[in-house]
């Protein structure tokens, strides 16, 4: 990860992404194809239900996503919007992410804040969930692991990156996705499921 400016290292990481795609089953690819479409449907549902913009609904979802399971992420997003619209104090709402992210989600739901590009992961997730924006890829710890190894069993990997490294990894993921003939977010979702299935089974 520290040598991402090195052409050889970036080639190796792109090669690992191709290997994970080749490893994926038809079922995993179908799930990868559907994941963001279903997430966008949920974001649109929140937008209509709570009469907010799609940017706001996606922003709340994204703010609540770090270290949070998707099904719980959705529950937390609904609870935050209900609390804001009912005037319930933030202290009375429990979410399964960090307090700073809960505070951010409340401010976004109130219309006082937006997800910014300086937070590349949550910004990309909001763009993917809200608009399925093909210029952005959500790079989490599973994607970082896939970039670093093609091992089918767990290996110790770096699980965070700088904003500059994120942009390079995002660019490389989009490049590989174009080679394969899918969108960047589809490649990312498919690889996420594939490596997670192999490492946790």
Steps between C-alpha positions, in 0.01 A plus 500: 500500500780741573638473144184579307690753295702205369370373166598142584303506827190639333520235229518232768193638672305518174604140434359399840167664417484306173574178690220567748259568216604172334449326835144631539208269430201581280296550816755742646510695175123525492499620859770753414292622208191542717647639821517870421172493308327372812688749718390781271139384526526525877657846477220614269245355742646709783500807276127464431399388848674784680467761224873563463730509200666183375832660588383535861365147529819352349710725722332373817541139389866559423571686824364205696682233298848476660540174689127434461322204339279599206173378652572692820617799294150520349331477841727774635425729205125469555542563873708813438246649258210416732681658793583818309146542371350427843742724689651210695838572656805337347578354844186287481593334171729198492694414186764237426778730391722760663353799684669744264325331209166513680545873554588543132191303395274717715644819352458367147140397574434853627644648181793663681778291353605290202745219440816664364760375253769530768342185651552285188345174620175639636477746209541215248244287685250786496558550126465127435189455717335824395579515130705188412760752384753312285781742586520374858572167669440417867830366627468339843723257688383204292588672175836603641567139594407385149741754353786368711457123467328236292520246784176309559572485873548791741824695485614801700446807286493873543138608543519876455650741251562870451274717285767502227532122511122471490483700176764278338326180611168634379650584161651154469176327597310696236768409245470128575120524496508652151729221381253242630197686368322595822460817705747575778242462775394161359860376501548626856178343628579168332855488635374601845267202508755262353791570733271525802341164415838332457657646813206444733384154391 
